Amino acid sequence: MPASEVMKLYRKRKLHSGPGGKIVRSKKQAKAIQLSYLRSEGRIGPRKGGGRKRARKKDVASKR
């Protein structure tokens, strides 16, 4: 299925989370499925790694 059809199916409430899976109700999940199809077609590169960076905790005991 082309990635362009994913959102059409989502709007018609016909998009399933997998073969025989539940109907997708969240737009975020529909976009994730669309990205998955684009990656499998080779139109988008692999996922970007990382995530948000956490600030390093300051050692309170060393300041005393």
C-alpha positions in Angstrom: 0.0 0.0 0.0 1.4 3.4 -0.9 2.0 5.8 2.0 -0.4 8.3 0.6 -3.3 5.9 1.2 -2.6 5.6 4.9 -4.2 8.9 5.9 -7.1 8.2 3.6 -7.8 4.9 5.4 -7.3 6.6 8.8 -10.0 9.2 8.0 -12.4 6.5 6.8 -11.7 4.5 10.0 -10.4 1.6 8.0 -6.7 1.7 9.0 -5.6 -1.2 11.1 -2.5 -1.4 13.4 -1.4 -4.6 11.8 -2.8 -7.6 9.9 -6.0 -8.3 11.7 -5.2 -5.7 14.3 -7.4 -3.1 16.0 -8.6 0.0 14.1 -6.2 3.0 14.5 -7.9 5.9 16.3 -4.9 8.1 17.0 -3.5 10.5 14.4 0.0 10.0 15.8 -0.2 6.3 15.3 -1.4 6.8 11.7 1.6 9.1 11.0 3.9 6.4 12.5 2.4 3.8 10.2 2.8 6.2 7.2 6.5 6.8 8.1 7.0 3.1 8.4 5.7 2.6 4.8 7.9 5.5 3.5 10.9 3.8 5.1 10.1 0.5 3.6 9.8 2.1 0.2 13.2 3.7 0.7 11.9 7.3 0.4 13.0 8.2 4.0 16.2 7.2 5.7 16.5 5.3 8.9 15.2 6.7 12.2 17.2 9.4 13.8 18.7 8.2 17.0 19.0 9.9 20.3 16.2 11.7 21.8 16.2 14.6 24.2 19.4 15.2 26.1 19.2 15.2 29.9 21.0 17.8 31.9 23.7 16.4 34.2 22.7 16.4 37.9 24.9 18.6 40.0 26.4 17.1 43.0 24.9 19.0 46.0 27.1 17.4 48.6 30.4 18.6 47.0 29.3 22.3 47.4 29.1 22.1 51.2 
